[in-house]
Amino acid sequence: SKMDFSHSSLFGYIEDLQELTIIERPVRRSLKTPEEIERLTVDEELSDIERAVYLLSSGQDIQGTSVVANLPVLMRQNPAETLRRVLPKIQEVLHVAGVEMQLTAAVSFLTILQEESVSIHTYSHSFLHIILQNLEHRDAGVSNAWLETLLAVIEALPKETVRHEILNPLGSKAQLSQTLQARLVSCKIMGKVANKFEAHIIKREVLPLVKSLCQDVEYEVRTSMCQQLEHVARGIGTELTKAVVLPELVELARDEGSSVRLAAFETLVNLLDMFDADDRSQTVLPLVKSFCEKSFKADESILVSLSFHLGKLCNGLYGIFTPEQHLRFLEFYKKLSTLGLQQENGHNDNQLHLQTLEQEKKYISVRKNCAYNFPAMIVFVDPKNFHLELYSVFFCLCHDPEVPVRYTMAVSFLEVAKLLNSDVYTIHKELVTLLQDESLEVLDALVGHLPEILELMTNGREKNGSESKLLSIPDLIPALTTAEQRAATSLKWRTHEKLLQKYACLPHIISSDQIYYRFLHRMLTIILTNNVLPVQKAAARTLCVYLRYNRKQEQRHEVIQKLIEQLGQGKSYWNRLRFLDTCEFIMELFSKSFFCKYFFLPVLELTHDPVANVRMKLCCLLPKVKSTLKIPTDKHLLQQLELCIRKLLCQEKDKDVLTIVKRTVLELDRMEIAVDAFQKSFYENDLLDQEQERPERLLLEMEQLEKEKQKNEGRSMNINDKMFEKKRRDSKTSSVLAKSINLSISGSSSGTSAGKEEKKSKLVRSQSFSTQVLHPKYSNIDKCPNKSSATGYASSVPGMGKSCMLSFSDDSFRTHSAGNGGNAAFPSSSSCNLFNSADQKNNGNKESQSRKMSM
């Protein structure tokens, strides 16, 4: 039956609850008794130093730990008094202190060293002996914490101090009579000290102790010392390494303890560059071969380490491998890359069913290490042989069932693409696969280097003679769309933000139409519907980049209109705020004239916005808005800006907004407005603005020239057909008329051919400019163009004579003219004309001259 939540029944439930007998339990009203509070109370008038001394002397453990944690602050404030009064108390307390205070003290001492609160001499005099006293604490965690502090101190201490305070006592600490913990500490100190002194000192004072510890009865000590042999070898040089260290490593590689053998193997691999060819072929290679054989048959514990170091090992021994050995190690790598996925790893079927979880984790780690070493293996087999030797491994690793393996492949994908160079097209399918991966971790790793990968893919295809960008990576666009949708539907907004930021590279990869139909509108939808501010901003900036490189005027106008209507005039104040963010990106990416033409007045309209937050954001943006103006061209816009500010000052009722308005007015008054002519104070900004404006003009001009070329081809065909018909009909007329007709026809045809040649040359040059515009590394060409080239263009139509001039109405990318004649327009495919025919005739010759100079 359904519960009845009516008014009467609800009171019935309450009455029933009141009738329940609640069992009272004794509850402790306070966490501390009055006596405990009394013991924890400290006089407030005590200074920091006095309070620290008091708490260390008579306080509880938690209070003493607090003082020790605050020691770096006391050292910064009053180092002399802290060293004189507080540090001795800490030294006394540490003898009987618990684990927590010991760990806190080790961290505080290390912090004081890193902050350089005192000189290194003072530090060694005051703190070093306390560190050495607590180094052999019975708790292994505490001992390791003090050891880390000591190792950091050794790097900063002078040689003499290290020799007298640390190295000399080390001889007794490394003896068998000492505890296991003391001998383990001695091993790590040996490795750190080896890089501090000259080779002869190490040979005399350190190497005897190293040999002793390498032959210790405990396998933990032998393992620890073996791990430090690399540092010792770097300190003593090549000759002593060959004479002393290499024999010890060979002996340790045959040790009965698996951890000792593993440490010896890793040290051998790390020291390959110090061995000559004879040592590598006669000593190292046999050991490595035995390791590889035992890893599958007898000792699987070294598989993880072996797979991790295999890339370095193969390349380090590359020069001494025979073809048979080369093939053998390559097959070994292939076997490791599928370990756990097939039944070819030396086990029978019954054992496979009994694999433990630990063993499965080990196999996953092995395949992950194979993915990590994949770039090194490409170098090992030579990139030319990639498709024959390693492509199958690459395919398996990219399709591995475990996320860590695919993640590692995604991280190393860029390195693989760089190594393949012109053959990078062979892995485009795996790029699409990883983009569509179900794990967002894999996608996040791949997207981090997506622009570089796509550029390499495109360049590699161009080297192979492909003309179309889209053919370079089949199925790329669906994969990119799927990746964005998967990131959008997840809760990991940072991955979505990164992906949108990286998608700004697409104008250099795919065509303008593909971006317009598949990505641009999606960015606008994200701005309007997504609830995460960083994602919205990333989408807004990427949309502006797409608009920047869009090559069709109608599409640009449509996007601009949607931005103004759906964002700037949107019903939600959140959308209007995003419109202001988008305008900031417009000012960053586009020229000043573009912003003034399309966005200046829509931005000013927001001064009347009913929401105070929108008006506040607008006021903060006004200085940038004013910086886009030039006088006298934009004088009317400056007047509009001043009028809006006056209205804000007079009519604004919100106190916060009014405060920002007043501050903005002061900032605007201090600003200087640029003029159309170059000024020294605005020289760099003017150059930057012209660099931004030039690609806009070239894109627009290229579009117009292509359209004119198509029209002229069709028009010349029509003119020739009409003239032929007219000659046939008028063949019986007078000879004078025939001559005049022939002359007109010849003049028209000659004008047509000359116009065609001129347009063709301009189109070629414009296209060459456009290829430079579309790539960021060519954005700095021609830094000082002729200012007169920015006044607008008009071009004569071929075949129509010199008197008939074709004007272009789009002034979306207009620039500021230095003359008194106002603004001119750039070419456009729009049928609407903003200038009358008289203005066109008067300005035609000047515009034609300007155009030629610009090109």
N, C-alpha and C positions, 0 to 999 in steps of 0.2 A: 504493500500500500504506500501511496505517496505521502510524504510528510506535509502537514498543514502548517504554513507559516502565517496564518491570519493573526489579527490583533489579539483575539481572545485566547487562542491556543498558545501564543507566545508567552503570555503571562502565566498560563498554566505550567509551561515548562520551567519558568523561573521559580514558581512556587515549589515545584518538585525538587529543583536544585537546592533551594533553601532548606528543605527538610532533610537533606543528606547530612549525616554526621561526619564532620571533618576531624580526622585524628590529628591531634596536635603533637608535633614532634619538637624536641628541644633543638633550637636553632642558635648557633653561635652568632651573636649580634655584631661582634667585631673580630677582625682578623688578628689583631694584636691585643694582648692584655695591657692594662695600664703600666705594669712593671716593665713589659717589653718596650712599650712606647717611651718610657722614661729612659731606658738604657740607650735607645736609638736617638734621643734628643741631643742636639749639639747647640752650644751657645752661638747665636747668630752674629755676635760682634767679633768672633774670631776671624783672622785673615785666612786666606787660602792655604798658606804654608802651615800656620798653626793648626788649622782644622785637619789638614792631612796628617800632621804628626800625631794629633790627638786620636784620630780614628785608627791609625796604625798601631798606636800604643794600647788603647783600651777599647777599641770598637770591635764589632763583630766581623766575621769573615767577609760578609757581603759588602760591608763598608770599606774594608781594606782592599778588596778587589776593585771597588769603585775608585779608590785613590790611585791604585796602580794603573788602571785604565786611563786616568786623567793626567798621568805623569807627563806625556808630551806637551800638554797645555801648560802645566806648571813650568816646564823647561823653557817654553817660549816666553812666558811672562816674567819669570824671575829665576834664571838659571843658577846663579850663584847660591842663593838660599836653598834652592831645591837640592843641589848637590851637597850642600853642607848639612842640611837637617833632614830632608825627606829620604834621600837615597840610602843612607845608613840604616834607617828604620825598615825600609823595604828589604834590604839585605838580611836583616835579622828575622823578619817575618817569613821570608822565602824558605828558611830552613825547615819550618814546620807547616808551611802553607799547603793547601790542597791543590788538586789538579787544575781547577778553574783559575786560581790566582797565578799558578805557574805559567799556564798558557797565555794569560793576559799580560804577564810581565814580559814574556818573550816577544810578543807582538809590540808592546810599548817600546821596548829597547830598540827593536828594528825600526820603528817609526821615527824615533829620535835620531837614529843614524841617517835615515833617508831625508829627513827635514833639515839636517845639518844645523841643529840648534846650538851645538857646541863644536869646537874644533876637533879634528880627529885625534889629536894628541890628548886633549882633555877626555874625550870619549874612551880611548884605550886605557887611560889612567883610572877612570871612575867606573866604567861599565864592564870592561873586558874580563876582569877577574870574577865578577858575579856570573857572567855567562859561562865561564869555564867551570865554576863550582857546580852549576846545575846541569852540566852537560850529560852527566852519567846518572840522571834520575832513574829511579826504578821503573817508572811508568814509561813505556816505549813512546807514547804520543808526546809526552812532555819532553823527553830526550830529543826526539826529532824536531820539535819546535825550537828548542835552544840551538840545535845543530844548524838549522836553516838560518837562524840569526847570526851564528858564528861564521858560516860560510859567506854571508853578505859582508860581515865585518872584515874578513880576510882580504877581500878585494880592495877595501878602502885603506887598510892599515899599511904603514911603511914596511919595507922589507925587514929591517932590523927588528922591529917589534914582533913581526910574525915569526922570525927566526928564534928569538929569545923566549917569547911567551907561548908559542904554539908548537913550532917544529922541534925544538930541543926536548920538551917533555913527551913528545909523541913516541919516542923510542921505547920508553917504558910502558906506554899505554897499549902498544901493539903486541906485547909479549903474550904468550899462551897463558901465563898466570893471571892475566886480567880477565874481566868478565866478558861475555859474548857481546854485550851492548857496547862496552868500551872498544873492542876490536872492530866492530861495525862502524863506530864513529871514526876510528882512526883511518879506515879505508876511504871514507868520503873526504876527510881532511887531506889525505895524500893527493887525491885527484885535484883538489882546489889549490894546494900549495905548489903542485908541479908546474903550473903556469906562472908562478910568482918569481921563481929564481932562475939563474943561469943553469946551463946543462951540466957543468962540472959539479955544482953544488948538489943538484938532484942526483947525479951519479954517486956521489960520495955519501950523502945523508938520507936520500929517499929510496933509491933502488934496493938497498939491502932489506929495508922494511917491506917494500913491495913484494920481493921474492918470498919473504917469510909469510906474509898474509896470503899469497897465492897458494901456499902449501899448508894452510891452516887445516886443522882437523875437522872444523865445522864447515859444512857446505854453504851455509849462509854467508860466512866470511869470504870464502873463495869466490862466490858469486858476486858479492859486493866489490871485491878488489878487482875482479875481472871487468866489471862495468866501468871502473876508473882507469883501466889501462890505456884507453884512448887518450885521456888527458895527459897521462904520464908520457906517452909516446910523442904527443905534440910538443911537450916541453923539452925532451931530450934530443930530438932530431932523428934523422933517417938512419944514421949508422948505428947508434945505440939501440934504436927500435929493432933493427934487423938482428943485432947481436943478443939483446936481452929480452925484449918484449915478445918477439915472434916465437921463440922456443917456449916461453911460458904459455902463450896462446895455444900452440899446438898441443901441449900437454893438457891444458884445461879443456880443449875440445874433445879429448878422449876421457874426460872425467866420468866417474860413475853417476854423479848427480845430473839429472836432466836440466835443471836450472843453470848449472855451471856450464854445461855444453851450449846451452842457448845463449848465455851471456858471451861466451867465447866466439860463437858464430857471429853475433851482432857486432862485436868489436872488430873482428876480422873484416867484415864488410865495410865498416866505417873507416878502416885504416888502409883500404885498397890503394889509395893514391900515394901512400908512403912506401909501398913495396915495388920493387923493380919487376921486370918481366920474368926473370928466373924464379923469384920467390912466388910470384902469382901462379906460374905454370907447375912448379915442382912441389910447392907447399900448400898454397891456398886452394887451388883447383881440386886436388884429391880430397881435401877435407870437405869442400862444398859438395862434391859428388856423393860422398858418403852420407852427408846430411840429407840430401835429396832422396837417396835410396831408403834411409831409415825412416824418413818422415811418413811414408805410406806403410812400411812393413812393421816397424817395431815401435816407433816413437812419434805418435801423432801430436804430441804436445808442442812440437816446434813448428807445426804447419802454419800457424798464424804469423809467427815472426818470420818464417821463411818467405811466405807470400808477401809480407810487407816490404822486405828488403830485396826481393827478387829483381826488381827493375834496376836498382843501383848495382846489384851483383852482376847482372848480365852485361850492363854497359861498362862496368869496371874491368871485367875479364874479356871484353869483346876482342881485343887484339890477339889473344892467345888461343881462342877457340878454333878448333878444326871445324870444317863444314859439318861433320857428323855430330860433334859436341854442340855446335850452334843449333842444329835441328833438334837435338835431344832436349836442350833447355827450353826451346820454344814449345815442344810438345808437352814438357812438364808444366809450363805456364798454362797451356790450353787445358790441361787436365785439372789444374787447380781452379780455373775459372768456372768450371762446371761441377765442382766438388759438392756432393750432397744432392745434386739434381739427377745424376745418373748412377748406375750400378757398376761403374768401372773404376772404383776406388780401392780395390783389393779386398773387399768384404763379400761374404756370401749373402744370400737372400735372407737367411734367418737373422743374421746380425743387423741387416738393414732395418728390419721391423723392430728391432730392440734398441734403436738409437735413442739415446737419452736427449733430454732438452738441452743439456750443456753441449752435447756433441753437435746438435743442430745449430746452436749459437756459434760454435767454433767454425762450422762450415760457412755460415753467413759471413763471419768476419774474414775468412779466407777469400771468399768471392769479392767482398768489399775491398780488400787489399789488392786484389787483381784489378779491380776497376781503378783504384788509385794509381797503380803502376802502368796502366794502359798507355799513356803517352810515352813513357820510357821504353816500352816494348815496341812501339812504332819506330822509335829511333834505332832500336836493336835490329829490327828486320829491314829497315830502310822504308821510307814512306812510299817508294815506288812499288814495293811488294805488299802494300797494305791489303789490297782487295783479294789477293791470292792467299795470303798467310793469316791475316788477322780479322778480316771482315766478319767471319762467322763468329769469332769470339766477341767482337763489338756488338753484333746483333743479339747474342745471348745475354750479354751484360745489360744492354738497354731494355731487354724484355724480362729481366730477372724477376721472379715472384716476390722478392724482398725489397722493401722500400730503401733501406740503407745502401744497397748495391746500386739501384737506379739513381739515387740521390748523388752518389759519388760520381757516376757517369755524367750526370747533368753538370756537376761542378767542373769536371775536366773536359767538357765538350769543346770549349773554346780552344784549349791547348791542342786537342786532336785536330780541330779545323785548321789551326795555324800550321801544324806539321804537314797536313795533307796538301796545303797550298792549292794548286790548280785542280787537284783531284778531289776537292772538298765536296763536289756534287755527289760523290758516292755515298755519303752519309746523310743525304737530305731526308730520306725516309725515317731514319732514327730521330732526327730533329722533330719531325712531325709527330712521331710516336711519343716522345718525351713531352711535347707541348700538350698532348692529349692525355697525359698520365693522370690516373685517378688520385694520386697523392699530391696535395698542395705543396708539400716540402720539396718534391722533385721539381714542380713548376717554379717555385720560388728560386731554387738554385739555378735553373736554366735561364730564367728571365733576367737575372743579374747581369749576364753578358750577352743578352739577346741582340742588341744593336751591332756589336762587333761580329757575332756569328753570322747574322744576316748579311752584313757587308762583305764578309769573306765568301759567303755562298754566292752572292751576286757577282763579285769580282772573278771568282773561279769560273763561273759560267761564261762571263764575258771573254775570258782568256781562251775558252774553248770555242768561241765563235758564235755564241747564242746572242740574238739581237733583242729578244723580249725579256724584260725583267721578270714577268710572271712565269715564264718557262723555267726559270732558274730553280725554283723550289715548288714542285707540284704539291697541291693540297695545302699550301701554306696558309692561305686566307681562311679556309674552314677551321684549320687547327688553331690559328690565332683567335678566331671568334669563339671557339669552344673553350679555350683557356680562359678568356676574359669572362665568359658566362659562369664557368666553374668557380673562378675566384670571386665573382660578384655574389653568388649564392652561398658562399661560405661565411664563416664568422671571422676569418683572418683578413681584416681590412688592410693591414699593412702589405700583405702580398698583392692585394688588388690595387693599392696605391702605386706600388713599385711597377706592376705590370702596365698600368696606364701611363706612367712616366716613360717607360721604355718604349711604348708604342709610338712615341713621338718620332721615332726613327723611320717609320714606314714610308714617308714621302720619298726617301732615297732608295726604297726597295721595290715598291709596287706603284702602279699607275694612279694618277689623280682620280680617275673615275671610280676605280675600285675602292679607294679610300673614302670617296664621297658616299658611295652606296652601301658600303659594308661597315665603316667605322665612324665616320663623322657624325651621323645622326645618332649612333649609339652613345657617343660622348655627350651629346646634348641631352639624351634621355637620362644618363647617369647624373648630370648636373641637376636635372629637374626632380629626380625621384630618389636618389641615394640619400641616406641619412648620416653619412660619415663625412665630416668637413674635409679632412685631408684627401679623401677619395674624390670629392667634388672639385677641389682645387686642382688635383692632378688631371682630372678629365677636362677641366676648363683650359688648362694650359696646353694640353695635347690638341684640343679642338682648335685653339688659336694657331698652333703649328700647322695643322691640316689646312686651315683657312689661308695661312701664309703661302703655302705651296700649291693651292688649288689653281688650275689653269683655265677654268671656265668662268667667265664673268657672271653668267646667270646663276651659277651655283654659289658664287661668293655673295651675290646680292641676296639670294634666298637665305643663306646662313645668317648674314648680318641682320636681316629683317626678323628672323626667328629669335635671335639673341635679344633684340630690342623689345619685341612684343612679348615673348614668353618669359624672359628674365627681367629686363628693365621695367616692363609694364605688367609683370605678373601679379597675381592676386596675393600670393604669399610673400611676406616680407623677407623670408629666407631666400627666395629666388632673387629678389632685388639686391640683397647683399651679395649673392653670387654674381650678379651682373657687375657689381663694382669690382669684385675680384677679377672677373674676366677682362674688364677694362684695364686693369693694371697689367695683365699679360699682353693686351693689345698694345699698350704704350711701350712695353719692353720689346716686342717682336716686330712691330710695324713702324712705319715712318710717322712723323708728327702730322703731316698733311692727311694721311689716311685716318688717323684718330679724329682730327678736327672735322673731317668731312662727314663721318658716320656716327661718331659716338660722343662728340663734345656736348651737343645740345641734349641728347637723351640722358646724359649724366647730370647735367644741370637741372633737369626736370625733377630729379629726386630731392632737390632742396625743399620741395613741397610735400615730401612723403609723410604720411600720418604717423609712421613709427619712428620713435626717437633714435633707435639703434641704427637705422638706415641713414638718418641725417648725420649722426655722429661719424659713421664710417665715411660718408661723403666729404665731410669737412676735413677729415684726415687726408683724403685723397686730393683735395683741391690744389695744393702746391704742385703736385705732379701734373695735374690737368693744366695749370697755368703755364708750366714749362713747355707745353706743346705749341704754344702760340708764337706767332711772329708778326711783327709790326712792319708796315701798315696793312699787310694782307689780311690778317685776322683781327683787325680793329673792332669789327662788329661783334666778334665772339668775346673779345675782352670786355666790351661794354655789357654783354649779357652776363658774364661772370661777375662783374662789379655790381650789377643790379641784383643778382641773386644773393650776394653777400650782404648788401644793404638790407634786403628783405629779411634775411636771417637775423641780422643784428636788431632789427626793429620788431619783428614779429615772433621770434623764438621765445617760448615760454618754459621749456625744459631747462633746468639749471645746468645739468651736465653738458647738454648740447651747447648752451650759450657759452660756457667756459671754453669749450673746444673751439667754438667759432671765434671768440676773441683772440685765442692763441694763434689760430690759423690766420686771422687778419694781420697780426703782427708779422708772421712769417711771410705772407704774401707781399706785404709792403717792402720787405727787405729784398725780395726777389727782383732781378733784372730780367726784362723781357728781350728775347733775341729779335733782331731785325733780319730782313731778308738778305742783306749783304753780310759777308763774313766779318766777324769781330774776333779779336784776340781772345776775349774772355769766353766766347762760345765756340772757339775753333774746333776743339775736339768733339764737342757735342754735335756740331754741324757736320763734321766728317762722318761721325757715326750715323747720323740721321740720313745722310746721302747714301751711305752704304746700305742702309735698310731700304731706302726708297728706290735705288737702282734696280734691284731684282723685281720689285713690284712693277716698275715701268716695262722692264724687259719681258716679263711674263705676259703683260697685257698687250704689248706690241707684237709679240710673237703670235698670240692668238689672233690678233687683227690681221696680221700679214698672211697667216694661213687662210683665213676667210677670204681676204682679197684675192689671193692666188686662185682659190676655187672659183670665185665669181668671175675673174678676168678670163680664166680658161673657157668657162661657159659662154661669156659675152663675146669673146673673139670668134668662137665658133658661130654664134648667131649672126654677127656682123658680116662674116664672110659669106654665109648662106644668103643673107638679104642682098648683098651687093651683086652676087652672082645672078639672082633672079632679076634684079633691076637692069643689069646689063643686057640680059637676054630679051627683056621686054622693050628696052629702048635702043635696040641695035640699029633701027632704021632712022634715028634722029640725026641731027646735024653733027658734023665732025667736031665743031667747037665744043658743043655740049659733051660729046664723047670724051674729048681731051680733058675737059674740066672734071668729068666724072673719074677718068683714069687717074688724074692727079690727086683728086681727093682720096681715091681708094689707096693709092700708093702712099700718100702721106699718113693715112690712117693706119695702114699696115705697118709702115716703118715705126710709127709712134707705138703701136701695139708691141712690136718685137722689142723695141728699146725699153718700154715700160716693163715687159716681162723679165728682161735681163736684170733690170734694176731691182725689181721686187724679189727675183730669185736670189740675188746676191744678199739683199737685206735679210731675207728669210734664213739663209744659211748662217749669216752672222748672228742673227737673233737666236737661232737654235743653239749655236755654240755658246752664246752667253747663258742661255737657259740651263745648259748642262752644268755650267759653273755655278749658277745661282742655286741649283738644287742640291749642291754639296757644300757643307759648311766650311770645308778647308779652302774653298775658293772664294770666300765671301769678302776678302780684303783686296780684290783687284781694283785698280783704278781709283785710288783713294781721293784724288783731287780732280773731279770732273769739272767740265765747264759749266758754270752756273746757268748760262743761257740755255743749256740743253734741257732744263727742267720747265720750260715755259709751255710746252704742249706741242702737239704734232698735227699737221694736215698733209695729206698726200694726194698727188694727182692720180687720177685713174687712167691706166694705159688705154690708148685707143680712143680717148674722148677729147684729146687736145689739152693744151696747157691752161686754157681759160676756165675749164670746169674743175673745181677743187672739191674733194670729198672731205668733209669734217667729221670728227668723231666726238660723240657726245659724252662719253663716260669720263667724268673728272673724279672718279673714286680714288685715283692715285695721283691727284694733282699736286703740284708743288707750288711754292710761294715765288711769285715773280718779283724781280727787283725793280721792274719798271712801274710806271704809273697806270698802266692799262688794265689792272685787275688780274683775275685768274683766267688761265686757259685750261683746256681739257686734254686728257690723254685719249688715245684711240680706244674704241669700244665697239662691240657688236650691237649695242642697243640702238633701237630705231628712233628713240626720242632724242631731239636735238635741243641743247640749251642755248645755243647761239644762233642768231639770224644769219642769213646768207651774206649780208653786207659785211658783218664782222669776219666771216670766213674769208671773203675775198680780200679784205684789207690785211688780214693776218696770215694769209696762206703762205706767201713767200718767206716771211720770217720763220714760220713754224717749220717749213721744209728745210730751211737752212739749219735751224736748231737741231732738227732730227738727224741730218747728215753728220753734224759735228758730234752728236752723242754717239752715234753708231761707230 
